Amino acid sequence: MAPLSSFVAALAIVYGFCGPLAAAHPGEAPHNVKEMANKMKRMSDMAEYQKSQLAKCADSPHMRELNERAIERRAALALQLRKERDLENTPMLDKRALADFKTWGKVNHNKTGSALSQSSKLSDLFGANASCIFTPDNANGPYYVKGEQIRSDVREKQPGVPMHLEMQFIDIKTCKPVPEVLVDIWSCNATGIYSGVSASGQGGLNTYFLRGVQKTDKDGVVNFDTIFPGHYGGRATHEHIVTHIGSKVEANGSYTGGTINHLSQLFFEQTLVSAVEATAPYNTNKIKLTLNDADGYTGYAASKAYDPFPNWLMLGNKLEQGLFVWALVGLDTTANVEKWATNTAYVDATGGHNNPKFDMGIVATPPNTHGKREEDEEVEEYEVLGAEV
């Protein structure tokens, strides 16, 4: 593997120079405030537990080596993605240079790029804080489809801001990467429409855009090419994630068997969401954008226990040139959340089908995987939602 200094030198150059209206989905209507506050408190507890477990890994020799490989891998990948997009001579911006997205149109982008010298630390750009993990197991939502294809590029020509998503999964009990795990992602498109489901206003059973599955490698890593998700009524912008332990990859490019041990929703910084929403075709969606703070499933994001947002940077100086997004995920490989991972549809060799056993009653309920609490205790709304509630 090339030394870090070679990546610094290469990155120094690019940094220094230079549809139908979507409504809230069935089953996702907000619960009463106290019920949601209790759920948010449990999720915050789980996040703190995950963070404490991952923190124990930080000083282990194999974790330090893994982190160094991850930094080098992400740096190399960023350069590769820029080369594929003919952006090698275009200044690259990261989020540190984008504190105020509102001024983009008035700023000379060549001057806004963060300068990266030979002495700069790649860890500042491409590291992943142990607390920067997915939200704890979250509600699955009503549009999970089982049996999607093993593939890394899920775009299918969907318009929107290109997003290369890298996720690395670490066993929170052994502090080692988790290989051979199938990672299932899906999201709505730029105007709030989901593929794969027959619900009114959605893409239909035999559509597959923005859905796919990848197997983690020896370092617990998967990569997807997708687009930045759009939004629909009542929910903040998010990407769904499910992981399968013990599944078998079939010759037809799909998978069978295994146990779902994690389900979650990945959220994004509000400044980034707002900037993307100002571009086409996101800006054609007339449904009001729900902010992170107003989404009942992200309220716990304000917890001091963890940072729920992934790392990201722009591959060029325009959003339309693409984003590189990455996150470190703490995973409990012994967990089983099948009960909460009800699927509205499934795909087989003949196409998509509705699931007659779909449980609408549980789609908005997160798994009770708080780990350390002996029982669910009542919490006051203001403890989680703030004194204004």
C-alpha positions, 0 to 999 in steps of 0.5 A, spaced: 500 500 500 502 506 498 505 511 503 500 516 506 505 522 504 503 520 496 496 521 497 497 527 501 501 530 495 496 528 490 490 531 494 494 537 495 494 539 488 486 538 488 485 542 494 490 547 493 489 550 486 485 551 483 415 526 479 408 526 483 408 529 490 410 524 496 406 524 502 407 521 509 408 513 508 403 509 512 405 506 518 410 512 519 405 517 523 408 520 529 406 517 536 404 521 542 410 525 545 411 521 551 411 514 547 416 517 542 420 520 548 421 514 551 423 510 544 428 516 543 431 515 550 432 508 549 435 509 542 440 514 546 442 509 551 443 504 545 447 509 542 451 510 548 452 503 549 455 502 542 460 508 543 462 505 549 464 499 546 467 502 540 471 506 544 474 500 548 477 498 541 480 505 539 487 503 542 488 496 540 493 494 535 489 491 530 484 497 530 490 502 529 492 498 523 485 498 521 484 505 521 490 507 518 488 502 512 481 505 512 484 512 511 489 510 506 483 507 502 478 513 503 484 517 500 485 513 494 478 512 493 476 519 493 482 520 488 479 514 484 472 517 484 475 524 482 479 521 476 472 517 473 469 524 473 474 528 470 475 532 476 482 531 477 484 539 476 477 541 479 478 544 486 475 539 491 471 542 497 470 538 504 464 540 509 469 544 513 469 549 507 462 549 507 459 552 513 454 557 510 451 553 504 447 560 502 453 564 500 455 558 494 452 562 488 456 568 491 463 565 492 469 564 488 469 556 489 477 556 487 478 560 493 473 556 498 477 550 497 480 547 504 488 548 502 491 541 504 499 541 504 504 536 505 504 536 512 496 536 513 493 529 516 489 525 512 486 522 518 483 529 519 479 528 512 478 521 511 478 518 519 471 516 522 470 518 529 468 512 533 462 516 535 460 517 528 456 511 527 449 509 525 443 511 529 441 505 533 436 500 530 431 504 528 424 503 525 424 499 519 419 503 515 413 500 510 417 499 504 423 494 505 423 489 499 427 482 501 431 479 495 434 485 492 440 484 487 447 484 489 450 490 486 454 496 488 451 501 483 443 502 484 442 508 480 439 506 474 439 513 471 435 516 477 437 524 476 440 527 483 446 528 486 451 522 485 453 519 492 458 514 493 457 511 500 462 507 504 460 503 510 465 499 514 462 495 520 466 493 526 464 488 531 463 492 538 464 485 542 471 483 538 473 490 535 474 487 529 471 488 522 465 484 520 466 480 513 461 476 509 455 480 512 450 482 506 448 490 507 442 492 504 440 499 502 434 503 499 432 510 499 427 514 495 429 518 489 430 525 488 422 527 489 420 522 494 418 516 490 420 509 492 421 503 487 419 496 489 413 497 492 405 497 489 403 503 494 399 508 491 404 514 488 410 509 488 414 506 483 411 499 483 413 492 484 417 491 478 422 497 479 429 496 483 432 503 483 436 505 489 436 498 492 441 493 492 445 489 496 453 488 497 457 483 501 462 486 506 470 485 505 475 482 509 475 489 512 468 489 513 467 494 508 462 495 502 461 501 497 455 503 493 454 508 488 447 511 489 444 518 489 443 523 495 436 521 497 430 526 496 424 527 501 417 526 503 412 528 508 413 528 515 420 525 515 427 527 514 432 525 509 434 518 510 437 512 507 435 505 510 440 500 512 439 492 513 444 487 515 444 480 514 448 475 518 449 468 515 446 469 508 448 465 502 449 469 495 446 465 490 448 464 482 442 468 480 445 475 483 441 475 489 441 471 496 437 467 501 437 465 508 440 468 514 438 473 520 437 480 520 441 483 525 441 490 524 436 495 521 437 503 521 436 509 518 442 514 516 441 521 516 445 527 514 447 534 516 441 539 515 446 544 511 448 539 506 440 536 506 438 544 504 444 545 499 442 538 495 434 540 496 436 547 492 438 543 486 434 540 480 430 535 481 430 535 488 427 543 488 421 540 484 418 537 490 413 541 493 412 537 499 415 541 505 422 539 507 422 536 514 428 538 518 432 533 522 430 536 529 422 535 527 423 528 525 420 523 530 425 518 528 431 523 529 430 526 535 435 522 539 440 525 534 441 531 539 444 526 544 451 527 547 452 520 546 454 520 539 454 523 532 449 520 528 451 523 521 456 520 516 462 524 514 462 527 507 466 531 502 464 534 495 468 530 490 469 537 486 466 544 487 459 543 485 454 538 488 452 535 481 459 533 481 458 528 486 459 526 494 463 521 497 460 519 504 463 514 509 461 512 516 463 507 521 458 502 524 458 498 530 455 492 529 452 486 534 453 480 530 449 476 535 443 481 535 436 478 531 431 484 529 427 479 524 421 481 528 422 488 526 424 487 519 417 486 516 418 486 508 412 489 504 414 486 498 419 480 495 423 479 489 424 472 486 426 470 479 419 472 476 419 479 479 416 483 485 411 480 489 407 483 495 408 480 501 401 477 504 405 476 511 407 484 511 406 486 518 404 494 518 403 494 525 410 494 527 413 498 521 414 504 525 416 501 532 424 500 533 427 494 536 427 494 543 435 493 543 437 498 548 442 493 551 443 495 558 436 497 561 433 492 565 426 495 563 423 501 560 422 506 565 418 512 563 422 519 561 419 526 561 418 529 554 423 534 556 428 530 558 429 528 550 425 533 546 427 539 550 424 544 555 420 547 550 415 541 549 
